[in-house]
């Protein structure tokens, strides 16, 4: 019997390469919100309507492996201190969703 459920878990984890100036990117694990097809399309359609990169990250991420608490303030600190981190997080989210689609 296959270990498969027609109802996915509400979250999934994925490693993200966070760019660090002058060093190699650091791999951090994030917990992402799962969205079904209709919710995913709505998110993509509204992507340009978020106030800033922090809002986008907060919309797709529910947690991370850092010792710093996952809070809106700390997400903003990450996004502002590591330029490109929001894009890397969003790209990982999109990649994981695309990979899930290819697998199905």
N, C-alpha and C positions, 0 to 999 in steps of 0.2 A: 504494500500500500504506500502510495506517495505521501511524503510529508509536506502537504500543500493545503492551504486554506483559501476558500473563495473570498474571505474577508481578511484583507491584509492587516498587519499590525498598524496602530495609529502613528508610529514613528519608526525611523530606520537610522542606522548609523553609517557614517562614511568618513574617511580620512580626507583632509583638505590640506594642500600645500600652501601655507601662508607665506607670502614673500617677505623676506627680512633683508633690508638694505645691507649690502656688503657681505652677506652670508648666504648659505644655501637656504632654500625655503624650509620651513619647519612644518612637519606633518602633525596636524591636530585632528582629533576625532570630534565630530559634531553629531548631535542628534537632530534629525530633520523631521518635520511634519510630513506625513503621508497625505497625498491628495488623490482622489479619484480623477478620472478623465475630465469631467465637467468642471470640478474645482480647480484642476490644474490649468485648464484653458482660461478660466476666469482670472486666475492669478497672472497668467502670461498677458492677457489682454489689459490688465490694470498695472502692469509693471512700471510703466512710465508715470503713474499717478502718485507714487510714494514721495513723501517729502524729502527723503534723503536715503543714503545707503544703509544707515542704521535701521531705518524702518523696514527696508527690504529684508535684512538679516533677521530682524525680530519676527517677520512674517513667516519665515521658512525654518528657523532653528528653534529648538526647545531646550537645548543644553549643549555643554561641551566638556572636554576632559581636563580643562585647566583647573588649578587649585583656586583661582579667583572665581567667585560666585557668578553664575550666569544671570546678569541683571541688565536692564536697558543701559544703565550708566557704563557698565563694563563692556558691553557690546559697542557702544559709542567710542569708548577709549580704544578698543581694538581697531575699529574702522578708521579712526583719526590718526592713530600712531603707526599703523601699518597700511600705507596706501596700497591699494590693490587687494586687500584682504576681502572686502565685500564682494568684489568681482570673482575672486577665487572660490568663495563660499557659494555664491550663486551658480557659478559654472559647475561645481561639484554636485549641487542639487539637481541641476538640469541634466548633467551626465548620468547620474544615478537613475533619474526618471526615464531617460532615453534607453538606458541599458535594461531597465525593467520592461520597457515596451518591446525591445528587440527580443528579449527572452520569452515573451509571451506569444 
